[in-house]
Amino acid sequence: MVTGVLSSLLSGASYGDELGNMIDGPKAGHDGHFFLAINIAAFEDPDTFKVRMDSLIRQVQASRRMEGIERLYAPGGLEATTEKNYREQGVPLNNETIDGLRRVAGELSVGDRIDLEVVKR
């Protein structure tokens, strides 16, 4: 709720059901954002903070999981894993996106300079 207040109510953006609902769908253009930068050194020694943060992440990952759940992630962990996979293996695109890229490349007459490797997974 605090994140919602900071990212929407303070900026005049929509919050909660003001963003839409399951029946009518989302309302585009009503989103808000909030960014915060914290100087860790102003509160704690950065090296000490990193050691404690790593410990916290290990605790999350070692927590008991529901049946069928293979891994637990701390915030940002899944995104970091996905980024690493995309850098190593490429970003998977569906056929509709690939067809759209090819169409636009053709319209711009740059199709001969674009190589879209389609990998079926």
C-alpha positions as CSV (number, residue, x, y, z in Angstrom):
1,M,0.0,0.0,0.0
2,V,2.8,2.4,0.8
3,T,4.4,1.7,-2.6
4,G,1.0,2.4,-4.2
5,V,0.7,5.7,-2.3
6,L,4.2,6.8,-3.3
7,S,3.8,5.8,-7.0
8,S,0.3,6.9,-7.6
9,L,-1.5,9.1,-5.1
10,L,1.4,11.5,-4.8
11,S,1.5,12.0,-8.5
12,G,-2.2,12.1,-9.2
13,A,-2.1,8.7,-11.0
14,S,-4.8,6.1,-10.6
15,Y,-4.6,3.6,-7.7
16,G,-6.4,0.3,-7.1
17,D,-9.7,-0.1,-9.0
18,E,-9.2,3.3,-10.6
19,L,-6.8,1.5,-12.9
20,G,-9.5,-0.7,-14.3
21,N,-11.0,-4.1,-13.4
22,M,-11.3,-7.7,-14.6
23,I,-14.5,-7.0,-16.5
24,D,-13.8,-3.7,-18.3
25,G,-10.1,-4.2,-18.5
26,P,-7.2,-1.8,-17.7
27,K,-7.3,1.9,-18.2
28,A,-4.2,2.9,-20.2
29,G,-2.3,6.0,-19.4
30,H,-3.2,6.2,-15.7
31,D,-0.1,4.6,-14.3
32,G,2.2,6.3,-11.8
33,H,5.8,5.6,-10.9
34,F,8.1,6.2,-8.0
35,F,11.9,6.1,-7.9
36,L,14.1,6.2,-4.8
37,A,17.8,6.3,-4.5
38,I,19.4,5.5,-1.1
39,N,23.0,6.2,-0.2
40,I,23.6,3.1,1.8
41,A,26.8,4.6,3.3
42,A,24.7,7.3,5.0
43,F,23.2,4.6,7.1
44,E,25.5,1.6,7.2
45,D,28.9,0.5,6.0
46,P,28.3,-0.8,2.4
47,D,30.4,-3.9,2.8
48,T,28.5,-4.8,6.0
49,F,25.2,-4.1,4.3
50,K,26.2,-6.4,1.4
51,V,27.1,-9.3,3.7
52,R,23.9,-8.9,5.7
53,M,21.8,-8.6,2.4
54,D,23.5,-11.8,1.0
55,S,22.6,-13.6,4.3
56,L,19.0,-12.4,4.0
57,I,18.7,-13.6,0.4
58,R,20.1,-17.0,1.4
59,Q,17.5,-17.2,4.1
60,V,14.7,-16.5,1.6
61,Q,16.1,-19.1,-0.8
62,A,16.4,-21.7,2.0
63,S,12.9,-21.3,3.2
64,R,10.4,-24.1,3.0
65,R,8.6,-24.2,-0.3
66,M,5.1,-25.4,-1.3
67,E,4.9,-28.6,-3.3
68,G,5.8,-27.9,-6.9
69,I,7.9,-24.8,-6.2
70,E,11.5,-25.4,-7.2
71,R,13.1,-22.1,-6.1
72,L,12.3,-19.0,-4.1
73,Y,13.6,-15.6,-5.2
74,A,14.3,-12.5,-3.3
75,P,13.1,-9.3,-5.0
76,G,15.0,-8.8,-8.2
77,G,16.3,-12.4,-8.3
78,L,14.0,-13.7,-11.0
79,E,14.6,-10.6,-13.1
80,A,18.4,-11.1,-12.8
81,T,18.1,-14.7,-13.8
82,T,15.9,-13.8,-16.7
83,E,18.4,-11.1,-17.9
84,K,21.3,-13.5,-17.7
85,N,19.4,-16.1,-19.7
86,Y,18.4,-13.5,-22.3
87,R,22.0,-12.3,-22.7
88,E,23.3,-15.8,-23.1
89,Q,20.5,-17.3,-25.2
90,G,18.7,-14.3,-26.8
91,V,15.3,-12.8,-26.1
92,P,12.5,-15.1,-27.0
93,L,9.9,-13.6,-29.3
94,N,6.6,-15.0,-30.4
95,N,5.8,-15.5,-34.0
96,E,3.4,-12.5,-34.1
97,T,6.2,-10.2,-32.9
98,I,8.7,-11.6,-35.3
99,D,6.3,-11.2,-38.2
100,G,5.7,-7.6,-37.2
101,L,9.4,-6.9,-37.1
102,R,9.9,-8.4,-40.5
103,R,6.9,-6.4,-41.9
104,V,8.2,-3.1,-40.5
105,A,11.8,-3.9,-41.7
106,G,10.3,-4.5,-45.2
107,E,8.4,-1.2,-45.1
108,L,11.6,0.6,-44.1
109,S,13.6,-1.2,-46.8
110,V,16.0,-2.5,-44.2
111,G,14.9,-6.2,-44.3
112,D,18.1,-7.3,-45.9
113,R,20.1,-5.9,-42.9
114,I,18.0,-7.6,-40.2
115,D,18.7,-11.2,-39.2
116,L,15.9,-12.6,-36.9
117,E,16.8,-16.0,-35.8
118,V,13.7,-17.9,-34.8
119,V,14.3,-20.4,-32.0
120,K,11.4,-22.7,-31.1
121,R,11.4,-23.6,-27.4
